[in-house]
């Protein structure tokens, strides 16, 4: 099974994709996680994309397309963070044809802009263990300190209000057209991204079962 998950940054795609991957026994391919690891390791790739990511801009196709090509050579994956433009969607079609791994479904997690801003600007991350907290939705037990390793929390440079607004602008201008693209290919399913995370996850899994894998019994959490 081959899936992609779409939606603006802050819609909860990463969290939901990980849970879907665990439930169905598939690989979670997150281009954001891959690039952030390259930045953490201070590789040449990491150095070349760090400023772009921190400012809320998209990484060039010349970097992203070969990166995705390398990570989805095998079957059974959920791709998170790519494609973000129509050109990338077309490139993904070519990659999938090359590896004989056609997409089964594109999941769109739908969340209004105002909620996205609140979610992202309220996040604080642990620079040591990577845990993420939120001042409203998931506050740490001690304000400003990681629950897991007691390291002081920070706001990532790409989580500022200015950066979030730029991300949303880019999303509406460049990423939303691929929603129509996958609708026309009869691959898109929309899921409301508001409310309880477990409910959203159950709705996503139900869509996957009903649309693409109806033979597998579905047991909501």
C-alpha positions as CSV (number, residue, x, y, z in Angstrom):
1,X,0.0,0.0,0.0
2,X,1.3,3.4,-1.0
3,X,-0.1,6.6,0.6
4,X,0.7,10.3,0.8
5,X,-0.6,12.6,3.5
6,X,-1.3,16.3,2.6
7,X,-2.2,19.4,4.5
8,X,-0.5,22.6,5.8
9,X,2.3,22.5,8.2
10,X,0.8,22.2,11.7
11,X,-2.2,20.1,10.5
12,X,-0.8,17.1,12.5
13,X,0.3,15.1,9.4
14,X,3.5,13.8,11.0
15,X,1.8,12.5,14.2
16,X,-1.0,10.9,12.2
17,X,1.3,9.5,9.6
18,X,3.4,7.8,12.3
19,X,0.3,6.2,13.8
20,X,-1.0,5.1,10.4
21,X,2.4,3.5,9.6
22,X,2.5,1.6,12.9
23,X,-1.1,0.4,12.5
24,X,-0.7,-0.9,9.0
25,X,2.9,-2.0,9.3
26,X,4.3,0.4,6.7
27,X,7.2,2.8,6.5
28,X,6.7,6.5,7.4
29,X,8.9,8.5,5.1
30,X,9.0,12.1,6.4
31,X,11.0,14.4,4.2
32,X,11.0,17.0,7.1
33,X,12.5,14.5,9.5
34,X,15.1,13.5,7.0
35,X,16.2,17.0,6.3
36,X,16.2,18.0,10.0
37,X,18.4,15.0,10.7
38,X,20.8,16.2,8.0
39,X,20.8,19.7,9.6
40,X,21.5,18.2,13.1
41,X,24.4,16.2,11.7
42,X,25.7,19.3,9.9
43,X,26.1,17.5,6.6
44,X,26.5,19.4,3.3
45,X,22.9,18.7,2.5
46,X,21.8,20.0,5.9
47,X,23.8,23.2,5.6
48,X,22.4,23.8,2.1
49,X,18.7,23.6,3.3
50,X,18.9,25.0,6.9
51,X,18.2,28.7,6.0
52,X,15.4,27.7,3.6
53,X,13.6,25.6,6.3
54,X,14.1,28.2,9.0
55,X,12.6,30.9,6.8
56,X,9.5,28.8,5.8
57,X,10.5,28.4,2.2
58,X,10.4,25.2,0.1
59,X,13.5,23.2,-0.6
60,X,14.5,23.1,-4.3
61,X,13.2,20.3,-6.4
62,X,16.7,19.4,-7.4
63,X,17.2,18.3,-3.8
64,X,13.8,16.9,-2.9
65,X,13.0,14.8,-6.0
66,X,16.2,12.6,-5.8
67,X,15.8,12.4,-2.0
68,X,12.3,11.0,-2.3
69,X,13.3,8.7,-5.1
70,X,15.9,7.2,-2.8
71,X,13.5,6.6,0.1
72,X,10.5,5.1,-1.7
73,X,12.2,2.4,-3.8
74,X,10.5,-0.2,-1.7
75,X,6.8,-0.8,-1.5
76,X,4.4,-0.1,1.5
77,X,5.0,3.5,2.6
78,X,3.2,6.7,3.7
79,X,4.9,9.8,2.4
80,X,4.8,12.9,4.5
81,X,6.0,16.3,3.4
82,X,6.2,15.6,-0.4
83,X,4.8,16.6,-2.9
84,X,4.3,20.3,-2.1
85,X,4.0,21.6,-5.6
86,X,2.3,20.4,-8.8
87,X,5.8,19.8,-10.4
88,X,6.7,17.6,-7.4
89,X,3.4,15.7,-7.8
90,X,4.3,15.0,-11.4
91,X,7.8,14.0,-10.4
92,X,6.4,11.6,-7.8
93,X,4.2,9.9,-10.5
94,X,7.4,9.3,-12.5
95,X,9.2,7.9,-9.5
96,X,6.3,5.6,-8.7
97,X,6.1,4.4,-12.3
98,X,9.9,3.7,-12.2
99,X,9.7,1.6,-9.1
100,X,6.3,0.1,-10.0
101,X,4.8,1.5,-6.8
102,X,1.7,3.5,-7.9
103,X,-0.1,5.6,-5.2
104,X,-3.2,4.1,-3.7
105,X,-4.5,7.1,-1.8
106,X,-3.8,10.8,-1.0
107,X,-5.1,11.8,2.4
108,X,-5.8,15.5,3.1
109,X,-5.9,16.6,6.7
110,X,-8.0,19.8,6.6
111,X,-7.4,22.5,9.2
112,X,-8.2,26.3,9.0
113,X,-5.4,28.8,8.9
114,X,-6.1,30.3,12.3
115,X,-5.8,27.0,14.1
116,X,-2.6,26.3,12.2
117,X,-1.1,29.5,13.5
118,X,-2.1,28.8,17.1
119,X,-0.8,25.2,16.9
120,X,2.6,26.0,15.6
121,X,3.5,29.2,17.4
122,X,2.6,27.6,20.7
123,X,5.0,24.7,20.2
124,X,8.2,24.2,22.2
125,X,10.7,21.5,21.4
126,X,13.5,19.8,23.3
127,X,16.8,20.4,21.5
128,X,18.3,17.2,23.1
129,X,15.7,14.4,22.7
130,X,13.4,16.0,20.1
131,X,10.2,15.9,22.2
132,X,7.6,18.5,21.3
133,X,5.2,20.2,23.7
134,X,2.5,22.9,23.4
135,X,1.7,25.6,25.8
136,X,-2.1,24.9,25.5
137,X,-2.7,21.4,24.1
138,X,0.3,19.5,25.6
139,X,2.2,21.6,28.2
140,X,5.2,20.2,29.9
141,X,4.8,19.3,33.6
142,X,7.3,22.0,34.5
143,X,7.0,25.2,32.4
144,X,9.9,25.5,29.9
145,X,11.5,22.1,30.7
146,X,11.3,18.8,28.8
147,X,9.4,16.0,30.7
148,X,11.8,13.4,29.4
149,X,15.3,14.7,29.9
150,X,14.8,18.0,31.8
151,X,16.4,20.0,29.1
152,X,15.2,23.6,28.7
153,X,12.7,23.8,25.8
154,X,13.1,26.1,22.8
155,X,10.9,27.5,20.1
156,X,12.3,26.3,16.7
157,X,13.2,29.1,14.3
158,X,10.7,27.8,11.8
159,X,7.8,28.0,14.3
160,X,7.7,31.8,14.7
161,X,4.5,33.7,13.7
162,X,6.2,35.3,10.7
163,X,7.5,31.9,9.4
164,X,4.1,30.3,9.9
165,X,2.4,33.0,7.9
166,X,4.9,32.5,5.1
167,X,4.4,28.8,5.1
168,X,0.6,29.2,4.8
169,X,1.0,31.6,1.9
170,X,3.2,29.1,0.1
171,X,0.8,26.3,0.9
172,X,-2.2,28.2,-0.6
173,X,-0.2,29.3,-3.7
174,X,1.8,26.2,-4.5
175,X,0.5,23.2,-2.6
176,X,-3.3,23.5,-2.8
177,X,-3.3,23.0,-6.6
178,X,-2.1,19.4,-6.1
179,X,-5.3,18.8,-4.1
180,X,-7.3,19.3,-7.3
181,X,-4.7,17.2,-9.1
182,X,-5.3,14.1,-6.9
183,X,-9.1,14.7,-6.9
184,X,-9.0,14.5,-10.7
185,X,-7.1,11.3,-10.4
186,X,-9.8,9.9,-8.0
187,X,-7.1,9.4,-5.3
188,X,-8.0,12.1,-2.8
189,X,-9.9,11.7,0.5
190,X,-10.5,14.6,2.9
191,X,-10.5,14.3,6.7
192,X,-11.4,17.0,9.2
193,X,-8.2,17.8,11.1
194,X,-10.0,19.5,14.1
195,X,-10.8,17.8,17.4
196,X,-9.4,14.9,19.3
197,X,-6.2,13.3,17.8
198,X,-7.6,9.8,18.4
199,X,-10.8,10.6,16.5
200,X,-8.9,12.1,13.6
201,X,-6.7,9.0,13.5
202,X,-9.7,6.7,13.5
203,X,-11.3,8.6,10.7
204,X,-8.1,8.4,8.6
205,X,-7.8,4.7,9.2
206,X,-11.4,4.2,8.3
207,X,-10.9,6.0,5.0
208,X,-8.0,3.8,4.2
209,X,-9.9,0.7,4.9
210,X,-13.1,1.7,3.1
211,X,-11.4,3.2,0.0
212,X,-8.4,1.0,-0.5
213,X,-8.2,-2.1,1.8
214,X,-11.8,-3.1,2.6
215,X,-10.8,-6.8,3.1
216,X,-8.8,-5.9,6.3
217,X,-11.1,-5.8,9.4
218,X,-11.0,-2.3,11.0
219,X,-11.1,-2.0,14.8
220,X,-11.3,1.7,16.0
221,X,-9.1,2.6,19.0
